[in-house]
Amino acid sequence: MALVILGYGALTRAAFLAALGQVFLFIGCFWSLSVFLPQIDGDVDGGEVAMFSTLAPVGGLILSNLALSMVLTRREKIGALAGIVIYGAHHFYRWAAAGLGMLWIHHFIPDAYRVLFACGVAVLFLLGCFLGSKGIKRQWQGAALAYALVGGLFLVMQFAEGQAFWQSLAAIVTVLILQLWMRIRDKQFQVAHWMHKALIAAGGAALFFWVTTRVSGIDGEGIEGLRSISWSGLGLLFFVLGLTLKERWYRLMGLTVLGITLLSLVPIIWGFSTEWKIASFFVLGLVFVVLGFVYNRYREKINKLL
């Protein structure tokens, strides 16, 4: 009902009907919340009807956000006060849709698939960058960013519970691949440079914690050594990607992970006998001396590389 009234009001430019549609939209949102909040424990139930009917208010908020963004592109035809109100409502609808969508995903989607599902929704919004003007592209990017953050929140909750699903790994890799794709197709997406840095840093950190959580969940002896080996491989992978893709942040992440790996060896070495402790720390010291010499010898080239 809300979407029909809102659409008709937008087509006929009847502000009263559009406002009336918002009333029905808020009623639908409160109804969805009444479905989600009593059973927020993550059980997948509620039936197919409730699943799709509770999704309608999320779609209404997204469409309302897009409609307000179109109004904002014609600011010269609206007053200053009205522009401020519409701008605030525009951002409110975006994040309200993300919050309600997060509750919907938490309620209906199994835990292992939540991160992947949220990232899939973000990808769909990102494809909207191929449609419309530059201003509309920004709105699609904003919606994609909102659901990417939703996926990130689900990922943090999984790590806090000691879970590392392969579906979440697929979502992380997808984000990194999308960042590269957006870099290549920059004319279509027009993503800010800081956003590329943020995506690489977030994706790299998520991959690091996923590997750490996955290895830590393995039973048996020698977990510390296996974790250090995994970190070494991941750091090397980041550094190689940085050299291949000419992305400075990948190289910095690679060096950071390798540094963490070296520090993680200290408690392992501490468990050795006295002779092996002396030998191990001597080798580590020698490695740092060699690295320092190489840096001083090729400082200019290394600074350009990093």
Protein Blocks (a to p, Z undefined) as FASTA:
>chain_A
ZZmmmmmmmmnopaklmmmmmmmmmmmmmmmmmmmmmmmnopaghijmlmmmmmmmmmmm
mmmmmmmmmmmmmmmlpcfklmmmmmmmmmmmmmmmmmmmmmmmmmmmcfklmmmmmmmm
mmmmmmmmmgccfklmmmmmmmmmmmmmmmmmmmmmmmmnopacfklmmmmmmmmmmmmm
mmmmmmmnopafklmmmmmmmmmmmmmmmmmmmmmmpgcehklmmmmmmmmmmmmmmmmm
mmmnopaklmmmmmmmmmmmmmmmmmmmmmmcfklmmmmmmmmmmmmmmmmmmmmmmmmm
mmmmZZ
